[in-house]
């Protein structure tokens, strides 16, 4: 991430927070976070501030187009420019397939699909105005999920939204390729997060993976930063699956 300004949507917690912190270690020149939780986001930016980097934050319900565009504009103004956008915001409560109601669908679609779409549109308008750096004007990386590719009756609405993000990624990649903006997604599986530990999911994750364990969040984040960083100059429209073999089992 050397010399790039990076914005993480949903960077106040979980994988998003880790990505914001790892971007600092990877040499980013500035870090921005868009998140509903200002306290968590400001804490996630502490490492960047301690390193003397530019930082910027905006609170936002990304399911609203005007709010998402205003938040992106505010963060971009604080950083000066945005070179990389990482969409990590999502909601994930489980619910039996036959019990999903309209409120559930509206919430999942609003954040996971619409929110991701709004942020990509805002980033595209911003990045199109950049001069080329080598062959690239900007990079967008969306966090999807292997749930998009396997049957998940206990989590079907989440899986459906992540499948939609895979599709959106490809469409944006095609649309923005002439502008030198690379758009990719990364699909993690079975992350051994603190929430997974607290919920007792580690045994379930281990049983689902041929490697016999859930993946550490850092193992997933490394692939996100690869797609989001300066070493990626040609890959676009791809979905990188990091599943520990789960997707093939």
Residue, then its C-alpha position, 0 to 999 in steps of 0.5 A: x500500500x506504499x504511498x496510497x490513501x486507503x478508505x475502508x468502509x466498515x473499518x471500525x470493527x472486524x476484518x475492516x479494522x484489521x485492514x485499516x491497521x495493516x494498511x499502515x504497516x504496508x506503507x499507506x500514506x493516509x487511511x480513512x474510515x466510513x462507519x456507523x460507529x464513530x468511537x470504534x472507527x476513531x480507535x481503529x485510526x489510532x495506529x495511523x495517527x501514531x504513525x503520523x499519517x493523514x486520517x479521515x472519518x465519516x459516520x454514515x448509513x451507507x444504504x442511503x445513496x446521498x449519505x454514502x456519497x456525502x461521506x465519501x466526499x468528506x473522507x476524500x477531502x480529508x485525505x486529499x485523494x482516495x487511491x483505494x476503496x475497500x468495501x468491508x461493511x456488511x450485516x450477517x445475522x443468521x436466520x432459518x431460510x423459511x423465516x426470512x421476512x421483508x424487514x430482513x431482506x430490506x436490511x441485508x439488501x440495503x447494507x450489503x448490496x446497495x451500500x456497496x454499490x453506492x460506495x463504488x459509484x462514489x469512488x468511481x466518480x472520484x477516481x476517474x479524475x485522477x491522473x494515471x499512476x503507471x497504468x492505474x487510476x484507482x483500485x476497489x476491493x469488495x469483501x464477498x464470501x464463499x457463502x455466495x457459492x455454496x448452499x447456506x439455508x441457515x444464512x440464505x439472505x446473506x449468501x444471496x447479497x454476497x452473490x450480488x456483490x460478486x456480480x456487481x464487482x464484475x460489472x464495475x470492473x468492465x465499466x471502469x477498465x477503460x479508466x484504469x480503475x481495477x475492481x476485484x473482490x475477495x471471498x473469505x470463508x470460516x474466519x476464526x474471529x473473536x465473535x466466532x470463538x464467543x459464538x462457539x463456531x470454531x468447531x464448525x469452522x474446523x469441521x468444514x475445512x480440509x485444513x482442519x481449522x478456520x482461517x485467521x483474519x490476517x490470512x484473509x486480509x493479506x489477499x485483500x491488500x494484494x488486490x488493493x495495492x500497487x502490485x496489482x496493475x492488471x487483475x480486474x473483475x476477479x473474485x479471489x476465494x480464500x477458503x482453506x479448501x472449504x469451497x471445494x470440499 
